[in-house]
Structures are given as structure tokens and as C-alpha cells.
Amino acid sequence: MADKSDSSLVFFQKATAAQWSYVLSRYKDVLKAKAQQTRGSKKGGPQELIKIDNWYQEQLPKIINSRKDRHLNHEELVQVMKWKLMRGKYRPRLIDLVKINTELAVLQTTKKAFRKLPNLGGAIQALTNLKGIGPASASAVLAAAAPEHCPFMADESMLATPGVEATDYTLAEYLNYAEQIKNCCERLRAEDPDAKWNPHKVELALWTHYVGRQLCNSIFDSMPLPDGTIPKCTNSEEINGVLNEDSNVSVATSEADDKSNDSSFQENSKDGKEFRHPGNGATVEDTLGLSSEENSRNVVSEDNENSNSNLSVDYTTSGGETNTNDSTVDEPSRKKIRAE
């Protein structure tokens, strides 16, 4: 049984299924707090993160699984990367790398990856053949298509998972992380079969708990007690998700979002505009203010990620062309940006 003051690592190990369900139910409230803190771009504001998250969580899975041969198109891959970066650590150059991929390459590669499921290792390796896509970004693609198999490799969720090295963003560590999430999922299913837990839901609950403790900890005041009772709320306004946001911020998305199709968010890529993060590369530690226990585990840096893999990406070569792997490039002069 977890206490509301427990760290996310302790929550992972001690929380009951009822507590997990409660935390998962507060995902949108915590996302709203995150959006209010980051503010989004000048044009979109806090609503920008909420809108793209709704697309990723609710609409994209339906789009992918409605296709006879599951796949992503180029624009959808770009939007997945934007979602990942807006909700976590923003690295705008990764967007540029992903955009280099051709429509055909994205279609063929994502088809191949989805066909390999439930083999997570094979699916991740297939996706990392795309420019700008490392294990973390690949896991975001897989979690949208197959949440029953794949958790997203979020910084915050990894930091909340015991036995996971949060500074090691490699395929091997993703498989270790996925195994820990799977074991937790099986435990929750046994305790509460009606909750229909899957790896993606477990990962979302961990993200919610980790970020919520930093931004709006009082939402956990009403987390179920050991006897199943709900404690009396002391701050009803924050518990209800108001979180003192500006009056023009709303969690509700427009009716147009519900009618999204394969061309969702195309306006952002066609005019060349990008989502902008006001943190100017601030780390998760800077944004969230980690507790001493969690800070000791650290959040992966851009330089560390994929340091033990062959996933480095050639952004430009002396001939003005692009390539994905060092072994395929003969030009002596080039600038490297690591995929994530």
C-alpha cells in the first residue's frame, strides 16, 4: 500500500491496483498542469500539448489499426516525434532529422516493424533504420499501434521503474524496462481483472505519478486508502483539475479533433512551422525539480543516448545528401546528431 507522499519508485512497488487506477485517472489533469507550465508555442499556447496528446492517445491508434496493413505515413511520424518532444525534453533538431525520411521509407519501415510484433526487439530495430529514430522514439510509435505489447520509453516512467538504468537509452535497456512494466501489468491484472491493464496504461500511470508529484501533488490527497475509502479532499479546486490555470485554457478539444484522419496536423508541417518549447532545451530535472531519490538516477542526456548502439544519424554530408548509418557513408566531412 503506497502513501501519497511516497516517491514514484516506492509507488511502483507498493501501490494497490485501486491506487494505480486512481493515478491513471488523473493523467489529463497532470498533463494540463504540464501544459500550463510549458505554455506551448506563442500561437498554440498550453492547449497545443493537450491537443496533440489527444491525437496521439485517442485518434492515432484508431487510424493505424483501421488500415489493412498497419503503418504510419510521413506526417504521422513527424507528429509522433512532436508529441514526444513536447511532453518531454524538447530537441528541435530531431524533428528536422525525422522530416528527412521519405514517404516510402516511412511506410515500408513501419509496416515491417508492426509485422514483427510482439517481438519488441525486432520491431524497435526495424524502426531505428529511419533517420532520427532511436529506441525511445521507436517505442512511441509502437505504443500507439500496440499498447497491449509496448510501453513508451518516457524519461519519467523509466525513472519511476525499479531496476532500470534511466541514463541508458539502448535497445537492451528498453527491453529490460518493458519486462519490468509487463511484470507490473500482470500483477495489476491479477489483483483487478476488470481494469484491463496493459503496458501502455502502466507507463502512463507512472508518468502521471512522477510528474504529478512535482507539479500538482495535492491531486493525490484523494488517492484510495488501504481500506478502499477515499480521503476527504482539502483542496477541491486543485483536486478537480483546475490547477489555477488561465481562464482560456481548457482540456476539452474541439469537435474537429474527433474528425481527425490521416492528414491530422498537416498544417504544421506544410508551412514549416514547428512546435516550440519555452524551456530552450531545459532538462527534465530543470522542469520538474526532482526529489533527491529520483534525481540520483538522472535523466538521459542527448549525448549519452544511444552511446552504446549504432543508431547515430548523419544529418548532412559533404555532398549535401543524408544517410542513416556510418557504414554507408564515404564522405569524410559531416555533422552528426544522435537519434533518440
Residue pairs with C-beta under 8 A, 6 or more apart in sequence:
1 14
1 15
1 16
1 19
1 226
2 10
2 11
2 14
2 15
2 16
2 19
2 223
4 217
4 220
4 221
4 223
6 14
7 213
7 291
7 293
7 294
8 156
8 159
8 160
8 206
8 209
8 210
8 213
8 294
9 159
9 160
9 161
9 162
9 293
9 294
11 19
11 23
11 160
11 206
11 209
12 160
12 161
12 162
12 184
12 206
13 162
15 23
16 191
16 224
16 226
17 188
17 191
17 192
17 195
18 192
18 224
18 228
19 223
19 224
20 188
20 195
20 197
20 202
20 205
21 192
21 195
22 222
22 223
22 224
23 205
23 208
23 209
23 212
23 220
23 223
24 201
24 204
24 205
24 208
26 208
26 212
26 219
26 220
26 241
27 204
27 205
27 207
27 208
28 241
28 251
29 212
29 216
29 219
29 241
29 243
30 207
30 208
30 211
30 212
30 215
30 216
30 219
31 49
31 50
31 53
31 87
32 46
32 50
32 241
32 243
32 245
32 249
32 251
33 211
33 212
33 215
33 216
33 243
33 245
34 49
34 87
34 211
34 215
35 46
35 47
35 48
35 49
35 50
35 249
36 46
36 243
36 245
36 246
36 249
37 215
37 287
38 46
38 49
38 86
38 277
38 278
38 279
38 287
39 45
39 46
39 278
40 46
40 47
40 48
40 49
40 86
40 275
40 276
40 278
41 48
41 275
41 276
42 276
43 273
44 51
44 275
45 248
45 249
46 245
46 246
46 249
47 249
47 250
48 86
48 275
49 86
49 87
50 251
50 253
51 253
51 257
52 79
52 82
52 83
52 86
52 265
52 275
53 83
53 87
54 253
54 257
55 79
55 83
55 257
55 260
55 264
55 265
56 79
56 80
56 83
56 144
59 257
59 258
59 260
59 264
60 76
60 79
60 80
60 144
60 264
61 144
61 145
61 147
63 76
63 260
63 261
63 262
63 264
64 70
64 71
64 72
64 114
64 144
64 145
65 145
69 111
70 110
70 111
70 114
70 145
71 106
71 107
71 110
71 111
71 114
72 80
72 106
72 107
72 110
72 141
73 103
73 106
73 107
73 262
74 101
74 102
74 103
74 106
74 107
75 262
75 263
75 264
75 265
75 266
75 269
76 262
76 264
77 98
77 101
77 106
77 110
77 130
77 133
77 141
78 95
78 98
78 99
78 269
79 264
79 265
79 268
79 269
80 137
80 140
80 141
80 144
81 94
81 95
81 98
81 132
81 137
81 140
82 95
82 265
82 268
82 274
82 275
83 140
84 136
84 137
84 140
84 152
85 91
85 92
85 94
85 95
85 275
85 277
86 275
86 277
87 154
88 154
88 155
88 156
88 284
89 155
89 281
89 282
89 283
89 284
89 299
90 275
90 276
90 277
90 279
90 281
91 281
91 302
91 340
92 274
92 276
92 277
93 315
93 337
94 132
94 137
94 337
94 339
94 340
95 132
95 274
96 132
96 315
97 131
97 132
97 313
97 315
97 337
97 339
98 130
98 131
98 132
98 133
98 137
99 269
100 131
100 132
100 322
101 130
101 131
101 132
105 130
106 130
109 126
109 127
109 129
109 130
110 127
110 141
112 126
113 122
113 123
113 124
113 126
113 127
113 138
113 141
113 142
114 123
114 142
114 145
114 146
116 122
116 123
116 126
117 123
117 142
117 145
117 146
117 149
117 150
118 146
118 149
120 142
120 149
120 150
120 174
120 175
120 178
121 171
121 175
123 138
123 142
123 150
124 135
124 138
124 139
124 142
124 171
124 174
125 171
127 133
127 137
127 138
127 141
127 142
128 134
128 135
128 138
128 171
128 311
128 339
129 324
130 324
131 313
131 322
131 324
131 339
132 313
132 337
132 339
132 340
133 141
133 339
134 169
134 305
134 306
134 309
134 311
134 338
134 339
134 340
135 153
135 169
135 170
135 171
135 173
135 174
135 306
135 309
135 311
136 152
136 153
136 154
136 169
136 174
136 305
136 340
137 339
137 340
139 150
139 151
139 152
139 153
139 174
140 152
140 153
142 149
142 150
143 150
143 151
143 152
143 199
143 200
143 203
147 198
147 199
147 200
147 201
148 198
148 199
148 200
149 199
150 178
150 199
150 200
151 157
151 177
151 178
151 181
151 199
151 200
151 202
151 203
152 200
152 203
153 169
153 174
153 177
154 203
154 206
154 207
155 166
155 284
155 299
155 300
156 206
156 207
156 210
156 211
156 284
156 288
157 177
157 181
157 203
157 204
157 206
157 207
157 210
158 164
158 166
158 177
159 166
159 210
159 290
159 294
159 297
159 299
160 206
160 207
160 209
160 210
160 294
161 177
161 180
161 181
161 206
162 180
163 176
163 180
164 173
164 176
164 177
164 180
165 173
165 176
166 297
166 298
166 299
166 300
167 297
167 298
167 299
167 300
167 301
167 304
168 300
168 304
168 308
169 300
169 304
169 305
169 306
169 340
170 306
170 308
170 309
171 309
178 199
181 199
181 202
181 203
182 199
184 202
185 197
185 198
185 199
185 201
185 202
188 195
188 197
188 202
189 195
189 197
209 220
210 288
210 294
211 288
212 219
212 220
213 220
213 291
214 288
214 289
214 290
215 288
216 238
216 243
218 234
218 235
218 238
218 239
219 238
219 239
219 241
221 231
221 233
221 234
221 235
221 239
222 230
222 231
222 233
222 239
223 231
224 230
225 231
233 239
237 244
238 244
241 251
268 274
268 275
279 286
279 287
283 299
283 301
284 290
284 299
285 295
285 298
285 299
302 338
302 340
303 338
305 338
305 340
306 312
306 338
306 339
306 340
310 325
310 326
310 327
311 338
311 339
312 325
312 326
312 336
312 338
312 339
313 324
313 336
313 337
313 338
313 339
314 322
314 323
314 324
314 325
314 326
314 329
314 334
314 335
314 336
315 322
315 334
315 335
315 336
315 337
316 322
316 334
316 335
317 323
317 329
317 331
317 333
317 334
318 331
318 332
318 333
318 334
319 331
323 329
